[in-house]
Every structure is written in C-alpha cells, then in structure tokens.
Amino acid sequence: MLHDRLELMDRADRNRVADSIKIDGLDDPELARHVPADLLATLRDEVEMARELLPAFDRRAFLDGTLTPIWFGSAINSFGVRELMDGIGEFGPQPQPQKAQPRQIAPEEDAVTGFVFKVQANMDPKHRDRVAFVRLASGHFERGMKLTHVRSKKPMAITNPVLFLAADRELADEAWAGDIMGIPNHGQLRIGDTLTEGEALRVSGIPSFAPELLQVCRAGDPMKSKHLEKALTQFAEEGAAKVFRPMLGSGFIVGVVGALQFEVLASRIELEYGLPVRFEPSQFTSARWVSGPAEAVDAFVKVNKGHVAHDSDGDLVYLTRLQWDIDRIGRDHPEVQLTATKEMMV
C-alpha cells in the first residue's frame, strides 16, 4: 500500500502484470470493480489491523537496520517477486564504504575492488563448475579486466563474469560498486578473498560462525576416503559447513547450524561425487577457534590433543563437550582465547 496501486496479475504469465490501477486508498470505489466484496472486506480489515499494530514504513529506520519491511508473495508462483525486487531497488541503501586493511574502501573510488562473499560449486552438474560471488566495493568493472588476487598476489583475467537472476545467467560486460557478479574459477577464489587493480587491500568484516551441531562423517566405502576429503573441502570452501580434522584419530567432524543440513550434505555428496556417506553422533557439541601467544597455545595443545582439531584453513580449533570444558581452559590457560567467530580475511 505504499504506492496505492492495485496490481492485477496475468493468469497466463504470473511474471507479468496484466493491469496496474491507481487507487486513492482502500475506500476508493474503483477497488469494488476489481475485487469481490468478501475479499475486499477481508483486505480492508487486514490492512487496517497491520496499520494499527505495525509502525509506518520509515526509510531511515530501514537503512539504520531498526525496521524491516515485509513483502508478501509466492516465489514458486512468481507472484510478488517483481514488487520485492522493485522495493529493494527503491528503498535499499546506496553502496557504503567497505571495511578493509590497511584502509577503508570508498564506493566512489575509480579503482576496482571487490571481495568474495560466497562460493558455489556444481551449479551446473554437467560442467562441474565453481562460481565465486564477488561484490564490487568500488570502481567500474569491464569484462576482460585483469585484477590482482591479493592473497596469491597473482593477476587474474576476468573474461567470463556472469550476472544471475534466479536460474538465469548472462555475461556481465560491466559492473559498478554495489553490483554482485559471479566469477567461474577452478578453486583459486575462496570466501574472504579480495580482488583489486593492484593495491594490497584485504576486505575485513566477513565473519565465520562456530557451528552448533557436530557429527562424524564417514564414507560408505572406506577406500574412498580421499574422495570424501575432496567433497568436504569443497563444502567447507563454500561455507556450507565447517569441517574439522582432529589431531588424534582419523576421519572428519562436520559442523552445521541446523540438523537438516546433514541430510542436504549427504545428498549433495552422493549426487555430485557418487559417494554415499553417513553421519554419526560425535562426542563433541561445539567448537571454538584458538588464539593467543605461540608459547601459550603450544602448551595448551600439548595437554588437550584429544579436543584439538584443524579447520579447512589449517587454523586451530578446540572441540568441546560441555561449557565446563570452556571454563576449564579459561582457568588453566588464561592467555589462550577461545572464540565463537573467526574473521574471514585472507
């Protein structure tokens, strides 16, 4: 009701609006010509209730993150999708300055900078593709540009960037600060990577959160453990799960934030790698990243090897069973910090 319009959808093509009618509020007689009386009464009652119970839309509050607008629709029926996208375009914020080291990146800068915030593999199973989603923080990108991959310090020619809209993709000839483009690659790009026109900038502020559920992952065929390692490494790089390799024993411990993710992972591993796997309960219930002075960390590891693992980046992780484990480390190793988040700046 922000614009007082009645949008009538085309029955044959729900992506198209058959008629867009300007109305003057809910009491406009024009509504009765297009909406049955019983539905119109319900509409008026529900809109009145929403207006009385909910605060009015305030774009400043939205931009401050203290108010969240809601669009009603059905993606599967393509109803309301266009309105959602138009609303994001109309009310969403302009590109903001991006935190980075050693300096902040301003969106109006001429030089192109961008960072990887998501990696998705096997979007097209026929081609085993791997796409890194890059958000441009500044500059005007043009297809074919050479950008420096800051982590490896190597140049990358971006010859086939793509823009996505649902399942559709098209080549991106250009992009600007705030745009998101996909860069197909063979594993060079990871979440947190920064691309620039040469300056050694590293985008910061991309957190990785500790998982809330941990299970042991085993291959149905023990002879295919290497295949399992490859699959789990891929999902860890995507950010779909956290994968830990314990210092003692063999196998992998997989961490997720929701139980259904274990089923999704098992299904994807079997579908994409032809490798049936099973997830089994673990003695551990949570994980914390370990940091601190080298000597203190070494002393900590020596007496806690049964709880220590490495994540897919090689960083130390403390696997816990109870809050008591965390409290004990605080007492016995006061110089060691256990954190539930890790900065994804590489």
N, C-alpha and C positions, 0 to 999 in steps of 0.2 A: 504493500500500500504506500510505498514511498513516493511513487510517481502517479498514483491514482489512475491506473490503466487496467483494463480487463483484457487479458491475453487469451484468445481462443486458439486452441491448437488444431492443426490439421490432422484428421484421423488417419489419413494415408501416410503421412510423414510427420512423426512427432518431433522431428528436428526443426520443423518449420512452423512459424506462427501464421495461422490462416487469417486472423484478423486481430488488430490491436486497436482497442476502442478507448478513447479518452473519456473518463468519467469525472464527476465532481463529487467525490466522496461516496460513502456507502448508501446515502439516501437518494442518489441520482436515479430518476425513473428509468434511465437508459439500461440500468442493470436488469430490471424486470423483463426487458425484451429478450435477454440472452440467458438468464439464469432462472431455472424453475423456482417457484415460490418457496417450496420446502427447503431447497438447498440455499436459497438466498437468505432465508431466516436463520439457518444454521451459520452461514458465513458471517452475517451481521453480529450474531451472538458471540461467536468465537473471536472475531476481530475486536469487538468491544472488550471482551474479557482480557485479551492479550494487551490491549492498550492500557487497561486499568492496572493490570498486575505487573507489567514489564516496563522498564524505563524506555523513554523515547530514544530513537537512534541518535547518537552523538558521534560524529566522525572523529573528533578529537579524543574521546574516550576509547574509541576503537583503535586509533593509532597508538594510544598510550598502553593498550593491552588490558584495559579495565572493563571493556564491554565487548561482547561477541555477538554479532548479528547472526540470525539463522535464516537460511533459505530452505523452503520446503519443496520437495520434488522427488523424482524417482529416476535414478540413473539408468536402470535397466529398461525403462520405458522412454528414455530421452525426454522426460518431462521436467522442466525447470532447470535443466543443465545450462542452457544458454543464459538464463537470467542470473544464475550463480556466477558464471564467468564474467558477464557484464558488470555485475555488482562488485566483484573483486577488482576489475579494471577501473571502475568509477570511484570506489571508496578506499582501495588499497593504498599503501604508502608509496612514495617515490623511493628509488634506490637510496639506501642510507650508507654513511661511512662504514667501512669494514675494518674490524679489529685485525691487526697483523703485527708481526715483529719484523724489523725494528721500528716500524712506523705504521700509522693508520692509513688506509687507502680511501681516498675521496672519489665518489662516483663520477665527478666531472673531470677527472684526470684524463689526459689524452692517451696515455699508455694503457694497453690492455692488460688487465689482471683478472684472474678467475680462480675458483677453487672447487675441488671435487667434494660433493656432499653425499653422493650416493653412487654405488656401483651395482649394476645388474647384469648377471651372466645368463646366457642361453635364453634371451628374449625371443630369439628365433632358433629353435632346436635344430633346424636343418643346417644352420651355419655355425653353431657353437659360438655365437657372437658374445661379446662382452662390451658393455657400454658404460662409460663413466659420465655421470651427470655433473656438468660444470655450471656454476652460477657466476656470471660475469660481475665483477666488482667495480670495474672502471673501463673506459675506453670504447672504441668502435672496432669490433672484430670483423674481419673479412675472410671468407673461405680461402684457404691456401696459405694463411699466415704461418710463420714459424714462431712458436712460443717456447720459452725455456721451462723445462720441467725442473723446478727448483731443487727437489730432493736429490735427483740424479745429476743435476747441473748439465743436462743434455738438451739440445734443441729438438722440438717435435713439430713436424709439418702437419697442420690440421687441415687435411684435404677433404674429408667427408663428414663434417659435423652435421648432426640432424636435429630437427625440431620435432617434438612429439605432441600429438593431440589424440588422447585415448590410444587406440590401436594403430592410428595412422602416423606415419613419419615421412618427413621430407627433408631434402638437403637444405642446410642453412647457409645462404650466401653471405649473410651478415647478421650481427647481433650487437646489442648495446648493453650498457650497465643495467643490471636487474634481470636480463634475459637468462634463460636456462637452456643449454644445448647439450646434446649427447655426443660424446666422442668415442667411436668404436676403437678398441685397442686390444692388445694381447696380454694384458696383465701389468702393463707399465704403470697405470694410474690406480691409486688407492684413495680411500676416503681421507680427506685432510690434505691431499697434495695441492700445491699452488702452481699455477701457470702464469708467467709474466713475459714481458718483452725484453727481459734480460736482468731486471733488478732482483736481487736476492731477498724477496719478501716471503714471509710464511704466514698465511692466514691462521688466526687463532680463534678460540671461542667455539670450537666444534667438540662437544663432549661425547665421551663413550661411557655408558652407564653399566654398572655391575648387574649381572643377571640375577633374577630372583629364584630361578629353578635350575638345578643341575642334575644331569643324568649321564651315565656312561654310554658311549656309542660303540657298538661292535658290528663288524661286517658279518653277514651271514656266512661268507666263505672266508675263513682265516687267512687264506693265501692271497687275498686281495686287500690287505691292509694298506698297501701303497695307494691303491685306488681310493680307499676311504680317506686317507690323508689328503689327497688332492681335492676331493669333493668338499671336505670340511674346511680346508684352507680357502676355497672359493667362497663358501658361505660366510666365513669369518671376514673376508675382504669386502663382501657385500654389506656387512653389518647385520645380516640376518640372524646371526648367533655369535656367541663368544665361544671360542674353542681353546681348551687348556690341555697342555701335556704335562702330567705330573712328573716330578723329578724321580720318584720311585715308582716302579711298576711300568706297565705298558698300557697302551690304549689311549683314548681321548675322553675328556669330560666336556660335555657341551652345555652351555648355559643359555637360557632364554628367559623372557619375561612373562610368557603365557604358556600353559600346558599344551594348547593346540599347536604351538609352533613345532613341537617334537614330531607330531604327525605330518605336518607340512614338510619338514626337513626330510623325514624318512621317505615320503612320497617323491620329493624332488630328486633325492639321491638315486632312488631306483629308476625314475623316469629318465633322468639326464645322464646317469652313469651306468645304468643297467646293474646296479649293485644293491641288493636287498640288505637292509641293516635293521638292527633292533636297538632300542633304548632301554637301559636297565637302571634301577634306582642307584643312587650314589650315596655314600655316607655323608657327603658334604651338602650344605644347604645354601651357602652363599660364597661370594668371592670378593676379595679386596686387593687393590693394587698396592705394591710395596715400594716405599721410597725412603730415603734418608742417607746419612753419611755412609760411604762404602764399607768402612770397618764395622759399623753397627749392623748394616744389612748382612754382611758376611757372617757375623756372629749369630744373627737371627736365623739365617738359613741353615747353619750347621746343626742347630738343635730343633729345627722344625721341618726337616726334609719331607716328612710324611704328609705335611699340609701344603707344601710349596709346589707351584707349577709355573710354567711359562705360557703366556698367551701367544696368539698368532704373530704378534710383533716382536716376540722374544722378551717382553717385559715380565718381571716377577709378579706373581700373584699368590696371595695367601688364601687357601680354601678353608672355610670354617664350617663347623657343625652347629655351634651354639654361640650366642652372644658372649658367653663366658670365654670362648677362645679369643675373641677380640679384646675383651677386657684384660685377659691374662697377658697378651702381648703389650698392652699399654703399661702394665706394671713391670714386666720383666725386661722390656726393650723400649724404654721411654724415648729413645732417639729415632725409632722407626715409626714411620707414618703409614697407616692403612687407610686407603681412600676408596669410596664407592664410585668415583668417576675418574676418568682419565682424559687428558687433553689430546684430541686427535690432530696434533700439529706435527707434520713430518717433513 
